[in-house]
Amino acid sequence: MYKVEKNVPIPIKRANSKNNFVSILRSMEVGDSILFDRTKIKPSSFYVSARRLGFKITVREIDEKQSRLWRIE
């Protein structure tokens, strides 16, 4: 059964991580790279954002936890 509650404040919206990926990619020029922790960020998150911006990127695993992303076009 559900309980109807009144006067519950709506929490403040947290920053969207998608916006962070977009801002990182926009700040990069062709040939620039970043190192990131694959245990915290999935490479696919960058690929989706790059595709939306019309950028081409490539990602390579550096070790067990880290990857490097390059903007290639």
The 8 nearest C-alpha neighbors of each residue, nearest first, counted from 0:
[[1, 2, 3, 4, 5, 7, 6, 8],
 [2, 0, 3, 4, 5, 7, 6, 8],
 [1, 3, 4, 0, 5, 7, 6, 8],
 [2, 4, 1, 5, 0, 7, 6, 8],
 [5, 3, 2, 7, 6, 1, 8, 9],
 [4, 6, 7, 3, 8, 2, 9, 1],
 [7, 5, 8, 4, 9, 3, 10, 2],
 [6, 8, 5, 9, 4, 10, 3, 2],
 [9, 7, 6, 10, 5, 11, 4, 12],
 [8, 10, 7, 11, 12, 6, 5, 13],
 [11, 9, 8, 12, 13, 7, 6, 14],
 [12, 10, 13, 9, 8, 14, 15, 7],
 [11, 13, 10, 14, 15, 9, 16, 8],
 [12, 14, 15, 11, 10, 16, 18, 17],
 [15, 13, 16, 12, 18, 19, 17, 11],
 [14, 16, 17, 18, 13, 19, 12, 20],
 [17, 15, 19, 18, 14, 20, 21, 13],
 [18, 16, 20, 15, 19, 21, 48, 44],
 [19, 17, 21, 16, 20, 15, 22, 14],
 [18, 20, 16, 22, 17, 21, 23, 15],
 [21, 19, 23, 17, 18, 22, 45, 24],
 [20, 22, 18, 24, 19, 23, 48, 25],
 [21, 23, 25, 19, 24, 20, 18, 26],
 [24, 22, 20, 26, 21, 25, 19, 27],
 [23, 25, 21, 27, 26, 22, 20, 49],
 [26, 24, 22, 27, 23, 21, 28, 52],
 [25, 27, 23, 24, 22, 28, 21, 31],
 [28, 26, 24, 25, 31, 23, 29, 70],
 [27, 29, 31, 30, 26, 70, 25, 24],
 [28, 30, 70, 71, 31, 72, 27, 69],
 [29, 31, 70, 71, 28, 69, 32, 72],
 [32, 30, 28, 29, 69, 27, 70, 33],
 [33, 31, 69, 68, 70, 30, 67, 34],
 [32, 34, 68, 67, 35, 69, 31, 66],
 [33, 35, 67, 66, 68, 65, 32, 36],
 [36, 34, 66, 65, 37, 67, 33, 40],
 [35, 37, 65, 38, 39, 64, 40, 66],
 [36, 38, 40, 65, 39, 64, 41, 35],
 [37, 39, 36, 64, 40, 41, 65, 35],
 [40, 38, 37, 36, 41, 35, 64, 65],
 [41, 39, 37, 38, 36, 42, 44, 35],
 [40, 42, 43, 44, 37, 39, 38, 45],
 [41, 43, 44, 45, 40, 46, 37, 58],
 [42, 44, 46, 41, 45, 47, 40, 48],
 [45, 43, 42, 47, 46, 41, 48, 40],
 [44, 46, 48, 43, 42, 47, 49, 20],
 [47, 45, 43, 49, 48, 44, 50, 42],
 [48, 46, 50, 44, 45, 49, 43, 51],
 [47, 49, 45, 51, 50, 46, 21, 52],
 [50, 48, 54, 46, 52, 51, 47, 45],
 [49, 51, 53, 47, 52, 48, 54, 46],
 [50, 52, 48, 49, 53, 47, 54, 46],
 [53, 51, 49, 50, 54, 48, 21, 25],
 [52, 54, 50, 51, 49, 55, 48, 72],
 [55, 53, 49, 52, 50, 72, 56, 70],
 [56, 54, 72, 71, 70, 49, 53, 50],
 [57, 55, 70, 71, 69, 54, 68, 58],
 [56, 58, 69, 68, 70, 59, 71, 55],
 [57, 59, 68, 67, 69, 66, 56, 60],
 [60, 58, 67, 66, 61, 68, 57, 69],
 [59, 61, 66, 62, 65, 67, 58, 63],
 [60, 62, 66, 65, 59, 67, 63, 64],
 [63, 61, 65, 64, 60, 66, 59, 37],
 [64, 62, 65, 61, 60, 37, 66, 38],
 [65, 63, 37, 62, 36, 38, 66, 61],
 [66, 64, 36, 37, 62, 61, 35, 63],
 [65, 67, 60, 61, 59, 35, 34, 37],
 [66, 68, 34, 59, 33, 58, 35, 60],
 [67, 69, 58, 32, 33, 57, 34, 59],
 [70, 68, 32, 57, 56, 31, 71, 30],
 [69, 71, 56, 29, 30, 31, 72, 55],
 [70, 72, 29, 56, 55, 30, 69, 57],
 [71, 55, 29, 54, 70, 56, 30, 28]]
